[in-house]
Amino acid sequence: MRVAVLIQDRCKPNSNAFRYLERFAGMCGGECIQIEDNKCRILETACPPCFYRARLCPGNAVIVINLPEELDTDMTHCYGENGFRLFRLPAPRQQQVVGILGPNGVGKSTAINLLSGSIKPNLGDWKNAPPDWDEIISTFPRGELRDYLGLVAEEGVSIAVKPQNIDKLPKLWSGKVRGLLARVDDRDEFEECAQLVGVDHLLDRELAALSGGELQRVAICATILKEADVYFFDEPSSYLDIYERMRMVKIVQDLASKGKRVIVVEHDLAILDVLCDLIHIVYGERAAYGIFTPARSTRSAINMYLDGFLPEENVRIRDKKIEFLRGRIRGEGIGLPILKWGDMEKTLGDFKLKTGEGMVRSAEVVGVVGPNATGKTTMVKMIAGEMEPDQGWCTMEAKVSYKPQHVQTDFEGTVEEWLNTELGNKWRTGEFHTQVVRPLQVDQLVDLKAKKLSGGELQAVSITICLGKEADLYLLDEPSAHLDANARMEAAKAIRRTMESNEKAAMVIDHDIYFIDIVSDSLLVFDGEGGKHGKAVGPLILRKGMNKFLEDIDMTFRRDHESYRPRINKPNSRKDREQKVAGEYFYIE
């Protein structure tokens, strides 16, 4: 089955894509490509030459896809003749946490809308009104999903959704945290939930004054306060440190243990691994189509995703596997110091930061880890020159390129114009294009307006701009935020490749253990009490740094015996106890 998906935002009048399709409209005599009312249309019955012409449309405005024949009867929803198509659905299950793993833009949000009943599946027939529920349900095999859709059809189900973009919450509610939580409290458990999630001290704060991590916790609290049959959590770990992520895991699992159906979309694979009972992989092409696979065990699903091959479907979803190297020796090619510091101190209100002595050397990537609000961003800002230390010293005769934690842009033009302004022609060809631009898929965003980028798209462009600038030291604050699992791994490898090939240095703040494991040669570890005091220790060699960090939060990791990826041990399990006795909190080879 061959279909053409046309991305309207890239094919507006006066765009290169619109002019290209206008030139070929009606050329074959069969009107396969049409222009009506300043809108482009490509028939599904188009002849092979017109499909070929459409495939060459500039700006990636048209995506021509060949779908397996067995999907002919599995289409769940279609947004129009040249619109996005979704095949199959995940199945909510009672008393279980079901995970969804896959790239952004392949139908996770559409699936949530279909399962909630806010959109009725049209089974691919976009021309007519959606079929009745009996016909819809009969197309799904007997099982959890069919039973669930029967509930949606008969009596409806109540849904609670924790949204992905929590940064927009202050625009939806202008007031104090207490007012927001009281408004959604269906359980009459307002005080208990606030304490459970750790936001009881924020109740009298204005929502607009909260940090990203605080907003995330408020959003989780607001979601579990609602009385619902099904709970959807979309990227619940964003902005949270590893301690808060594990608290979130327990809260969500407790919700499922009470008989609720829970579905989680999450890109931190370590958290997804420990959180979920089953996982659906979703694959496809961004903005074109998405296909949900049947649920698999958590370990199998994650390993298949990393491998990039689904054996049961006989489908390769990635050109190369994502590898975690066992016994890797870090820092073999590290050179001379680029940055040195000693005994810096900074007081901000009631918070005080102290550092020991440390250095960063050429061709080295220093991962920066620790609880939220213990001074990681403050130290990076002092190194970047955005803040002056109250005392201590920092010596650096080097240019700095800095990507802040919260990325945004006021640039009015396209991504292409933005990249030209920041980097000139460097991003178009050569090693930088191969190592950074293409792996982060920024080359597919060039025709989009910079101000209209999604969170993940904006993050990818910001990383590209940071790495593309001429500098000796690159500072990246939470580069994995909003990126899907695959994009996170590609970003980590892009940072490493840039530092190694150019003999530059980087400091990378992040909370994703997989990301830190791939990107880092050494670790700068922060400890202390959030919002009150923090201390930086290191940089330490990776293993020693991870052991210190994980000992502080009382958590151990092991290596998966197939993929060698880090996996969180269950608290007080045999493996957890053995590693603590051995003093090896990260993993034992």
KOLZARO-148390 format. One record per atom (N, C-alpha, C): z, x, y. Coordinates in steps of 0.2 Angstrom, whole numbers, plus 5000, padded with zeros to 4 digits. Layout:
N
ZXY/...
***
This chain:
589
500050044994/500050005000/500050045006/499550045010/499550085016/499650035023/500050055027/500250025033/500250065039/500150045045/500150075051/500750055055/501150095057/501750075062/501650105069/501650055074/501450075080/502050075085/502250135088/502850135092/502750115099/502850055101/502650035107/502850075113/503450105113/503750145119/503350205120/502950225115/502550285116/501750265117/501650195117/500950175118/500850125123/501250145129/501150095135/500550105139/500250065143/499650075147/499750135151/499150175151/499150235155/499450295151/499650285145/499950335141/499350365138/499450435135/498850465132/498750425125/499250395122/499150365116/498750295117/498850265122/498550205124/497850215125/497650265129/496950285131/496550305125/496950335120/496650365114/496450305110/496850255109/496750195105/496250145108/496250145115/495750105118/495050135117/494950195117/494350225116/494050205109/494450205104/494250185097/494250115095/494450075100/494549995099/493849965097/493749935092/493149905090/492549945088/492650015088/492150065086/491850045080/492250035075/491950025068/491549955067/491649915072/491249845071/491749795068/492249815065/492749765062/493349755065/493449785071/493949775076/494649795072/494649845069/495249875065/495749885070/495549925076/496049945081/495849895087/496349855090/496249805095/496749825101/496449805107/496849805113/496849735116/497449705116/497549635119/498149635123/497949605130/498549605135/498949665135/498549725136/498849785137/499349805131/499249775125/499549795119/499049815114/499249865110/498849895105/499049865098/498549855094/498649825087/498149855082/498449875076/498049905071/498149855065/497549835062/497649785057/497849825050/498149785046/498349815039/497749825035/497249785036/496649785032/496149835035/496349875040/495949925043/495549965038/494949985040/494550035036/494850105036/494650145031/494950215030/494750255036/494150255039/494050295045/494550275051/494650205052/495150185058/495850205056/496050205050/496750235048/496750305050/496250345048/496250415050/496250425057/495850385061/495850395069/496550375071/496850325069/497550305071/498050355069/497950395064/498450445062/498450505067/497850515070/497750565075/498050545082/498250485083/498450465089/498950515092/498850535099/499350585102/500050555103/500550595103/501250575104/501550545099/501250555093/501550525087/501750445088/501250415091/501350345093/501150305087/500750325082/500550285077/500750325070/501150295066/501350325059/500950285054/500550315050/500150285045/500550315038/500750265034/501150275028/500850245022/500950285017/500750255010/501350245006/501450185005/502050165001/501950154994/502350164989/502250154982/502150074981/501750064976/501549994974/502149954972/502649984969/503149944967/503549914973/503449944979/503849914985/503449854987/502949834985/502549774987/503049714987/503449704982/503849644981/504549654983/504749714986/505449734988/505549734995/505049714999/505149715007/505649665009/506149685012/506649635014/506549605021/506249645026/506149625032/505649665036/505249635040/504749665044/504749645051/504649685056/504749665063/504049655066/503549645062/502849625065/502349665061/501749655063/501149685059/501149765060/501349785065/501349865066/502149885067/502549845065/503249855066/503649885060/504249905061/504749935057/504749885050/504849915044/504849885038/505449915034/505849865032/506449885028/506449855021/506549905016/506449885009/507149885005/507349835002/508049824999/508549835004/509149825001/509849815005/510349855001/510849875005/511449895002/511949835000/512349844995/512749794992/513449794994/513749754998/514449755000/514849734993/515449774992/515749754986/516549744987/516849694984/517549684985/517949744983/518449764987/518949814986/518649884985/518049894988/517749954987/517449974994/517450044995/517150065002/516450095000/515950065002/515250085001/514950125007/514650175005/514350225010/513650215011/513350225017/512650235018/512450305020/512050335017/511850405019/511150415020/510950435026/510250445027/510150455035/509550475037/509350495043/509450435048/509450455055/509450395060/508750365060/508750305062/508050275063/507750245057/508050245051/507750215045/508050155043/508350115047/508550045045/509250035044/509750075045/510450065044/510750005048/510550005055/510749955059/510449885057/509749885055/509449825053/509749795047/509949845042/510349815036/510949785038/511349815043/511949775045/511849715048/511349705052/511149635055/510949585050/510549615044/510349565039/510949545035/511449595033/511949575029/512449535033/512549535039/512949495043/512749425044/512049415043/511749345044/511549335051/511549385056/511349385062/510549385063/510249415057/509549415056/509449385049/508949335049/508749315042/508149345039/508249375033/507649415030/507049375030/506449405032/505849365032/505449385026/505649435022/505349465016/504649485017/504549515023/503949545025/503449495028/503549425028/503149375031/503349365038/503049405043/503249405050/502849355054/502349325051/501949275054/502249205054/502649185049/502949125049/503749125049/504049065050/504749065050/505049095043/505649125044/505949155037/505949095032/505949115026/505949065020/506749045020/506748995016/507448965015/507849015011/508549005011/508949055007/508849055000/508748994997/508549004989/508049044988/507449044991/506949094990/507149164991/507449174997/507749244998/508149274993/508649234991/509149254986/508749264979/508249224977/507949234971/507549304970/507349334976/507049394976/507449454974/508049444974/508549504973/508849494966/508849554962/509149544955/509849524955/510049494949/510749474949/511249534950/511749524953/512249574954/512649564961/512949614963/513449614969/513049584975/512449614976/512049594982/511849524982/511649494977/511449424976/511949384977/512549394974/513149354975/513349354982/513349414985/513549414992/513049374997/512449374996/511949345000/512049264999/512249244993/512449174991/513049154996/513549194997/514049175001/513849175009/513349215011/513049215017/512749145018/512349125013/511949065014/512349005013/512849005009/513248935008/513748925014/514248975015/514748965020/514749015025/514349065025/514349115030/514949165029/514849225031/515449275031/515549295038/516149315039/516449335045/516349415045/516149445050/515949515051/516349545056/516549605055/516849645060/516449715060/516249735066/515749795067/516149845071/516249905069/516449965073/515749995076/515549985082/514950015084/514850085084/514250115084/514050185084/514250215091/513950185096/513950215103/514650185106/515150225105/515850205108/515850225115/515350265117/515350285125/515250225129/514950175126/514750115130/515350065131/515850075127/516450025127/516650015134/516750065138/517050055145/516650005149/515950005148/515449965151/515549885149/515849875143/515849815140/516549785142/517049825143/517749805145/518049845150/518149815156/518449855161/519149835162/519649875160/520349865160/520749905155/521349885154/521749935150/521649925143/521849975139/521749965131/522149905129/522749895131/523149845129/522749775129/522449765135/522049705136/521549695131/521149745129/520649745124/520849725117/521349765115/521649755108/521949685108/522349665113/522649595112/522049545112/521549555115/520949505115/520649495108/520649545104/520349545097/520849535092/521449535093/521949535088/522049465084/521649465079/521649395074/522249405069/522549465068/523049465063/523749465065/523849465072/524549465075/524849525072/524449585072/524749645070/524649705076/524649675082/524449725087/524849785088/525449785088/525849845089/525849885083/525849855077/525849895070/525149935070/524549905071/523949935071/523849995076/524149975082/524050035087/524450095085/525050085082/525450145079/525050175074/524750135069/524450155063/523850205065/523450185070/522850225072/523050275077/523650275080/523850325084/523650315091/523550255093/523450235100/523950205104/524550195101/525150165104/525350195111/525150255112/525350295118/524750285124/524250245122/523650245126/523650165129/524050125127/524050055128/523950035136/524250075140/524250065147/523750105151/523350145147/522850185150/522150135151/521850155157/521150125158/520650145152/520250105150/519750115144/519350175147/519150165153/518650215156/518950285157/519550295156/519850355157/519950395151/519750365145/519950395138/519450445137/519650495132/519150545130/518750515124/518250545121/517850525116/518250505110/518750555108/519150545102/519650485103/519850475109/520350415110/519950355110/519350355113/518950295112/518750275105/518650325101/518450315094/519050275091/519650305092/520250275089/520350205091/520250195097/520350125100/519850075097/519250095096/518650055093/518850045086/519150095082/519350075075/519950025075/520350035079/520949985080/520749915081/520249915086/520049845088/519649815082/519349855078/518949825072/519349805067/519949835065/520349815059/520849765062/520949745068/521349695071/520949625070/520249625069/519949565068/519949545060/520049475059/520049455053/519349435050/519149475045/518449465043/518349475036/517849455033/517649465026/517349535024/516949555029/516649625028/516749665035/516849725034/516949775039/516449825039/516049835044/515549885045/515849945050/515850005048/516050055052/515450105053/515250105059/514650155060/514850215064/514750275060/514950335062/515750335065/516250325061/516950315063/517250385064/516950445062/517250505063/517050545069/516550515073/516250555079/516850565084/516950625086/517350645091/518050655089/518250645082/518850645079/518950715076/519550745077/519650815073/519750795066/519850845062/519950835055/520550805053/521050815056/521750775055/521550695056/521250685062/521150615064/520650585059/520150625056/519650595052/520050575045/520450615043/520850595037/521250535038/521550525044/521950465045/521450405045/520850415048/520350365047/520250345040/520150395036/519950385029/520450335026/521150355027/521650315024/521650245026/521550235033/521550165036/520950125033/520350155032/519750115029/519950105022/520150145018/520250135011/520850085010/521350085014/521850035014/521549965015/521049955020/520749895021/520349865015/520049915011/519649895005/520149875000/520749904999/521249894994/521549824995/521449795001/521749725002/521149675000/520649694997/520149644995/519549634999/519549675005/518949665010/518349715007/517749685009/517149725008/517049775014/516949835013/516849885018/516249925017/515849935022/515249975022/515350025028/515150095026/515250145031/514650185032/514450195038/513850235039/514150305042/514050355039/514450425041/513950485039/513950525044/513550585043/513950655042/514650645042/515050705040/515150695032/514750735029/514750735021/515450745018/515850785021/516450795018/516950735018/516850705024/517250645025/516950585021/516250575020/515950525016/516150535009/516250595007/516350615000/517050584998/517550595002/518250585001/518350505002/517950475006/518050405009/517850355004/517250365001/516850314998/516950314990/516850244988/516850244980/516150244978/515650224982/514950224980/514550234986/513850264985/513450274991/512750254990/512450214995/511750204995/511350254999/510850294996/510450335000/509950295003/509750305010/509250265013/508750325015/508050315014/507650365016/506950335019/506550365022/505950345025/505750385031/505450355036/505150385041/505450355048/505750385052/506050365058/505550315062/505850255063/505550205067/504950175063/504850195057/504250165053/504450125047/504850155043/505150115037/505750145034/506150105030/506650135027/506750095020/506950135015/507050115008/507750125006/508150075004/508850085001/508750094994/509050144991/509150164984/509750124981/509750114975/510350084972/510950124973/511550094972/512150134973/512250184968/512550244970/512650294965/513350314966/513650354962/514250384963/514250434969/514850444972/514850474978/514550544977/514850584972/514650654971/513950654970/513650614965/512950624963/512450604969/512650554973/512250534979/512250594984/512750624986/512750674991/512350734988/512450754982/512150814979/511350804979/511150744977/510450724977/510150724984/510550704989/510350704996/510250774999/510750824997/510650894999/510050924995/509950904989/509450934985/508750914988/508750854991/508150824994/507650794989/507950774983/507450744978/507950694974/507550634973/507950574970/507550564963/507850594958/507550594951/507350524948/507850474950/507650404947/507050374950/506950384957/506450364960/505850404960/505950474958/505450524958/505150534965/505550534970/505350544977/505750604980/505350644983/505650704987/505650674994/506350684997/506450655004/506550715009/506450775006/506550835011/506150895008/505850925012/505450985010/505851035006/506451055009/506851105007/507551075006/507851105001/508551084999/509051115004/509651085006/510151115010/510651155005/510651215007/511051255002/511651285006/512251285002/512851315003/512951384999/512951435002/512851504998/513551524995/513651534989/514251554986/514351624987/514951644989/515151714989/514751744995/514551715000/514151745005/514551795009/514251855010/514551895015/514351885022/514851875026/514651855033/514751925037/514351925043/514351965048/514152035046/513652045041/513452115039/513052145045/512652105049/512252135054/512552125061/513152115062/513552105068/513552175072/513452165078/513352225082/513952245087/513752265093/514252285098/514552225102/515152225105/515452175108/515052145114/515052085115/514752055121/515252025126/515752005123/516351965126/516951995124/517452005128/518152025126/518651985131/519251965128/519751925132/520451945129/520851945134/521551955132/522051915135/522551885132/523151855134/522951805140/522451765140/522251715145/522751655144/522951635150/523351575151/523051525156/523051455154/522851405159/523251345158/523551325164/523951265164/523551205168/523451155164/523151095167/523651035167/523951015172/524450965172/525050985167/525150945162/525650955157/525450995152/524851015151/524551055146/524551125148/524651175143/524651245144/524251275138/523851315139/523451355134/523551425135/523651465129/523751535128/523251555123/523051615124/522551655119/522851725118/522751745112/522851815111/522251855113/522151915110/521551955112/521051945106/520451945109/519851935104/519251955107/518651955103/518051975105/517451945101/516851935104/516251915101/515751965102/515451975096/514952035096/514252005095/513752045096/513052025095/512852005088/512451955087/512251935081/512751895077/513351875081/513851845078/513951775080/514151725075/514251655077/514951645076/515351625081/516051615080/516151535080/516451515075/516551445075/517251435078/517351375081/517951365085/518251295082/518851305079/519151245076/519851235078/520051165077/520751155078/520851075080/521451055081/521550985083/521250975090/521150905091/520850885098/521450905103/521250915109/521650925115/522150985114/521951035111/522351095110/522051155114/521451145118/521251195123/520551225121/520251195116/519551225114/519051225119/518951165122/518451155127/518651195134/519351195135/519651235141/519451305140/519551335135/519351405134/518651425135/518251375132/517551385132/517251385140/517551335143/517451325150/517651385154/518251425152/518451485156/517951535154/517651545148/517151595147/516551585150/516351515151/515751495154/515751505162/516351515164/516451525171/516551465175/516651405172/516751345175/517451335177/517951375174/518651375176/518851455176/519351465180/519651525181/520351525177/520451575173/521151585170/521751595175/522251565174/522851575178/523151645178/523051675172/523251745171/522851775164/522851835163/522551865158/521851895160/521451915155/520851945157/520251925153/519651925155/519051915151/518451955154/518251995150/517652045152/517052025149/516552015153/515852005150/515352015155/514852065153/514352075157/513752045154/513751975154/513151945150/513051875153/512451855152/512251785154/512551735149/512651675151/512951625147/512551565147/512351535141/512051465141/512551415138/512651365141/513251315139/512951245138/513151225132/513051145131/513651115131/513851065135/514451035135/514550985130/515150965129/515350915124/514950845125/515050825131/514650755132/514050765135/513450755132/512850775135/512550715138/512250725144/511850665147/511350705152/510950655154/510450685159/510250635164/510050655170/509850615176/509050635177/508750665172/508050685173/507650625172/507250615177/506850555178/506150555173/505950615172/505250615168/505350615160/504850635157/504850635150/505150695147/505250695141/505650755137/505150815138/504550805138/504050865139/504150895146/504150855151/504250885158/504950915158/505450885155/506150915155/506150985152/505850985146/505851055143/505451105147/504851085150/504551125154/504951155160/505351105163/505751125169/506251175167/506551165161/507151205159/506851275156/506351265152/506151325148/505451355149/505051325153/504351345154/503951325148/503551375146/503151365140/503451385133/504051415134/504351455128/504351405122/504551345123/504651295118/504051275114/503451285117/502851255114/502551295108/502651355108/502351395102/502851455100/502651495095/503051555093/503651545089/504051595089/504651595085/505151535086/505251525093/505751475095/505451405093/504851395094/504551325091/504651325084/504551375080/504651365073/505351365071/505851405074/506551405072/506951355075/506751325080/507251275084/506851205085/506351205089/506051145091/505851105085/505451135080/505151095075/505751065070/506151115068/506751085063/507151035066/507251035073/507650975076/507250915078/506550925077/506050865078/506050845085/506150895089/506050885097/505350875099/504950915095/504250905096/503950835095/504350795092/504150725091/504450675097/504750705101/505050665107/504750675113/504250715114/504050745120/503750685125/503550635122/503250585126/503750525128/504350535126/504850485128/505250505134/505450455138/505850465144/506450495142/506650545146/507250585145/507950535145/507850485150/508450445151/508550395146/508050385142/508050335136/508150355129/508350425129/508450455122/509050425119/509050415113/509750395109/510150455109/510850445107/511350495107/511050555103/510850545097/510550595093/509950635095/509550595098/508950635101/509150675107/509550645112/509850685117/510250745115/510550745110/510950805107/510450855105/509950835101/509450885099/509050915105/508850885110/508550915115/509050955119/509650935120/510150985123/510251045120/510351045113/510351105109/509751145110/509151115110/508551155111/508551195118/508751155123/508751185130/509251245130/509851235127/510351285127/510151345124/509851335118/509651395114/509051425117/508651395121/508051415123/508051455130/508651455133/508751495139/508951565137/508751605142/508851675141/509551695143/509951715137/510651725138/510851775133/511451805134/511751845129/512251805124/512651755127/513151715124/512951645125/512951605119/512851535119/513451495117/513651455121/514251415120/514051335119/514151315113/513951245111/514551205109/514751155113/515351115112/515151045108/515351045102/515250985097/514450975096/514051015094/513351005094/513150955088/513650945083/513450895078/513550825080/513850805085/513950735087/513350695088/513350645085/512750595085/512150615081/512150675078/511650695073/511750675066/511250655063/511250635056/511450695052/511550685045/511750735041/511250795040/510650775040/510050825039/509950865046/510050825051/509950855058/510550905059/511150895057/511650935058/511551005054/511350995048/511151055044/510651105047/510151065050/509551105053/509751135060/510251095063/510451125070/510951185068/511351185063/511751245061/511251305059/510751295055/510351345054/509951375060/509751325064/509351345070/509851395075/510451375075/510951425079/510951485076/511051495069/511151555066/510551595066/509951565065/509351605066/509251635073/509351595078/509251615085/509751675086/510351675084/510751735085/510551795081/510351785075/510251845070/509551875073/509051835074/508351865076/508351895083/508751865087/508751895094/509351935096/509851945091/510451985092/510851965098/510951895098/511351865103/512051845100/512451815103/513051785101/513151715103/513551675098/513751605100/514451595098/514751545102/515351515100/515251435099/515451405094/515251345092/515851305090/516051255095/516551205093/516351145089/516651135084/516451075080/517051055075/516950995073/517450965068/517150955061/516550965060/516150945054/516251015049/516651015044/516751065040/516151095037/515651055035/515051075032/514651115037/514651095043/514251125049/514551195050/515251195051/515551255052/515451305047/515451285041/515351325035/514651365035/514151325037/513451355037/513351395043/513651375049/513451415055/513851475056/514551485054/514951525056/515051595052/515151655056/515251715053/516051725053/516351695058/517051705059/517351645063/518051635063/518351575066/518851595071/518851555077/519351555082/519751495081/520351505079/520751445076/521251425082/521251365083/521751335088/522351295085/522951305087/523451265084/523851245090/524351195089/524751175095/524851095094/525051065100/525150995100/524650965105/524250925103/523750895108/524050865114/523750885120/523950865126/524550905129/524850945125/525450975128/525351055128/525251085122/525151155122/524651175116/524251235117/523851255112/523851335112/523651355107/523551435106/522951445102/522651495104/522051525101/522151585097/521951585090/522051645086/521451665083/521251735084/520651755081/520151785087/519551795085/519251775079/519451805072/519451765067/519651795060/519051785056/519051825051/518451815046/518551745043/517951725041/517851655040/518351625035/518451665029/518951635024/519651635027/519851685030/520551695033/520651635038/520151625042/520151575048/520251505045/519851495040/519851425036/520551415033/520851465030/521451465027/522051445032/521951485037/522451465042/522451395045/521851375047/521651305050/521851255045/521651265038/521851205034/522551205032/522851265032/523651265030/523951225036/523751235042/524051205047/524051125047/523551105044/523451025043/523551005036/523851055031/524051035025/523451005021/522851035020/522251015017/521951065013/521651055007/521351105004/520651085002/520151125001/519451115000/519251154993/518851124989/518551164983/517851164984/517451204980/516751204980/516451164975/515951124976/515651084971/515251134966/515351124960/515051174955/514351174955/513951124957/513251124957/512951144964/513151104969/512851124976/513251174980/513851194978/514351234981/514551214988/514451144989/514651124996/515451114995/515751115001/516551105001/516651035000/517151024996/517450954995/518150954996/518450904999/519150895000/519450874994/520050914992/520450894987/520950834989/521050784984/521450734985/522150764986/522550744991/523250764992/523650764985/524050814984/524450824978/524050814971/523450824971/523050834965/523250904962/523050904955/523150974952/522751034956/522151014958/521751074961/522151084968/522351034972/522651044978/523351084977/523751074972/524351104971/524151184969/523651194965/523551254963/523251304969/522851274973/522651314979/523151324984/523651284985/524151294989/524651354987/524751354980/525151404977/524851474978/524151474977/523751534978/523651554985/523751504990/523651524997/522951524999/522551484994/521751484996/521651404997/521651395004/521651325006/520851305007/520451355008/519751335009/519351325002/519351374998/519051364991/519251424987/519151424981/519251474976/518551484973/518251544974/517651554971/517651554963/
***
